[in-house]
Amino acid sequence: MTAVHQLEDRAEPAEVHGTAPHHAPRKRKRGGALVRLFLLLTIAATAAGYVYSRGVEQSRSDARRAITTAKTYLAMASRKITTGTTAMPQESASASREAPARPAWKGLVEITDDDAKSIGLQVVTVRAQSEPIRLELTGRTDYDPNSLTKIRPRFDTLVQKVYPEIGQLVKKGDPLVDLYSIELAAAKNDFQTAFVQWRHDQRLLDLRRKLVVKDAIAQQVLVDTINDEAKSRLNYDTARGKLRLLGVPEEEIDPLLRNLGDEPLKQDPGEIDKKAQMTRLCPVDGVVIKKDVARGNLYDSNDILMEIAALDHLFVWVNVYEKDQSKVFVGQDMEISFPYLNETIQTKVQYMSTAVSKETRAIRIRTSIPNSNGKVVADNNVRATLMIPALTGQTVVPRLAMVVMVGGEFAFVRRPGHSQGGIEAFERRRIQVAQERADQVVVSRGLEPGEEVAANGSLILSQIFEDQQIVETGVPVK
């Protein structure tokens, strides 16, 4: 038996009987599968969180951009490795001893024209901000409290009929409620009595003026008559004003004076009952937003029968959070849009609250919008856009020019003085973002108008910067 056959015979029992060396790899395989499953779940959760925070469309755009960047960067690295020269170990060691020390890295990313074309690098000019920042907010409509009309009975009364229902549109002059009040009847009687007395004193004054000319009566009698006529006229005016105060329409007051002379008033019970009745008319155009009246109940002047809101205009209340409250001022331009109406109204900020809400941690601002067609009602949700004026020193760059690295925002600024021999140099610069839009970024600090920044290809420059930072300094990117 050869030595080879002997080795084979010795190995067979271990395979047949399943010794420990044969089972150990199976355990490692199960452990590796669990680790891979855990990593997949972690990656899936991270991707789901990213999509939730950025939105589906923006996540797709970022994913496509990242994949393209990775492919381009790998192609660049592959090309450099393929075209590079590899020295023998002895030669490399000798060269390293003879080569002079490299200069300190200045933190610039240098890229050749060929590499710039490979990654599709585009350089754009930073421009000054000229258009206002559009701060998107939410709000709701509300009735103007100054336009609310509260319908009250101005005397103790019995309600005989109620006309409108809650939510119903009413016009000025429409009937609201039929009232019955003895107090109202008494006020009408007082008005008629005051008129009759005033007419009597007027005629007596006219008569005595003629008599005093003929010396038929004393001058003192004429003076007393003039005084009596003045008092009765004041009583008549007061009684008429009381009817107006009680809500009696003007067209119902004058008919009370028909056929009244110097004879005592004679009224039958039916006439008195008619005087006790009155229909309260609507004083404004609007909608009944509150109704607390029912037929057959007694009410007094403290009760509110119904509430009517004018719809010719509405208030809009908008919440502005603390971080943005310094950007708001009275008179600022604002847009109010109604998604369900496909309508946008241009308006201005009319009021700012002086306190922050404890519940929302926001201040409330208010504007007013016209509503001549009555389509908008209270508590409608609206979208408000606050126009923050452009500020001196703020700049605008494409969104592609902004790179987020280790929690900060950066841009790669072209350094013309360091560009030579077909090699472009870019400086990584931290920027402070005032607003990030879908296609543009408003920068409040870090860039100057006229400078040039990398737009398309900025992600690859950031990757090159990270690699050079670690290679040159041994310190991770900060």
Steps between C-alpha positions, in 0.01 A plus 500: 500500500636836401533795727225676311258208557582494865416870535171447320407212730575710806279783375192281433386446861487874566270546201274209583457549870483881487775624722510849648707652221227407257216669701675824597461662156121436510467702817701783352277497192186535711659786695606672179147474363360669810754779471412552133128502583559758772699720262229477234229597751713791622557625145127466420401696813755771420373528141138517618584778744684692229205471258258610773706810586586605142193393306466237229585717199798667667628160624487359147691803368764470774535125441555544126753772568688288756512195268630709210760659727617163632532352151694801373730504801572127467573549131747779584671285762515203262649714224770636731594153619507364143711782358734525798850343519596241758860502621693203634523486877875571494456790261207644701697493823796667332276768348336572832840559656609732222167690440469838670229554765162592355359847582223523759148452365317830463152349519429549129349243265690497172344341193620475140300602195456135400366407844269803495353377173467146635291606796304759300624781722308825459610829653243776557529859615361600840239774462355744749152428634242711317172317557335472843511180701161329500425376851227237477255499792156366588200682636122507526220744431286662767219753527584861569371555856437865418250395233297263722145612568333367814122505490354576844145587609506854637209436733332212680329302228336179390636348177216399272694387191859440390582531128865406410688184589862483612739522205240674283592802291290807577467841336450839657126547569417127519275402795676330788248459785143606584480654848209574735552745790277704725796727563512574128128579492542740794787679323282549190217637714738743669616615158144564383411681823807723476409586140142589591618720787754677282242568228264641764769731640594614148143604418456668837821696444383617159167615650653690792748678277204653317327590826804670651520727195145614576584536873238235571736305727795588715857461371572259784240256366674496161838431664356204692344363181830523313668309782232229499530453123879460529466235770239302310716512186794358697281222638385415150859482368601283796210258442588472132865434582400227743314315224811515283706368790259210544557405137170616351561571128451861391231400254295361791527815715333762281180296444442520877429873459224475245158643592628635834352834608418682816243245607599236758630175356244223469637153443336161495675186634579386146694820430706459817580140410624613160729758664661226710620317188821569307712313246873540557671553162855407407727807513781362275579248227665189637460147627341380824791343690327468837138449595367476855130580467185288484136578440285549813783596739539824696820703463640828633763749388785287641427209267666456158246351264735446208832615357557610140844525338563718198668305217628788289843442654673254734805490723786255439712395797846354428753340737865611476746301709754664727798443270329704226327771703782750442424483126140623537376860517171684459441600139696202360373345176319168533318256274196304616405198290201269526591156360139391466402822318813532282516867595782723630451840667771763540487676837720643779569426865265718707570386854762307702430352842723614786531159666607149401236230536585250774341217302645561152811705592409735216381856464179577314483746215178616336385632169162573341370365169197603291216253466241670283376174350460336842681180397736506797376436853668490840744223599610427143862383483717717277860517383679823576823612332691777674730704276827565684682781315843434352784602732828661403781245515285193441576295190333231289659184358355183344402232749756267339775733622421427866665195654406372846803357680517391865196703594599824323431666166790571268573620148812451287621841385728525198839661577613674178842593639582135567389368160784426259617249242155361431433436870216671685511558876191513723473613861250338732312780681235478770179687418198604704171426325209742533258290296525177302265472203447225246748645250679783682660580834499845657829546688517755779874464570806345337479606135544825314329606175722431200682202649487168316387177662474139382141395431472166321792287623521657846436163669804348330712797608385440856604134478841599361536752782426234762755262348771766481426616854558150637804426280674832561423554868373167629209687658139427398298776337358759739 
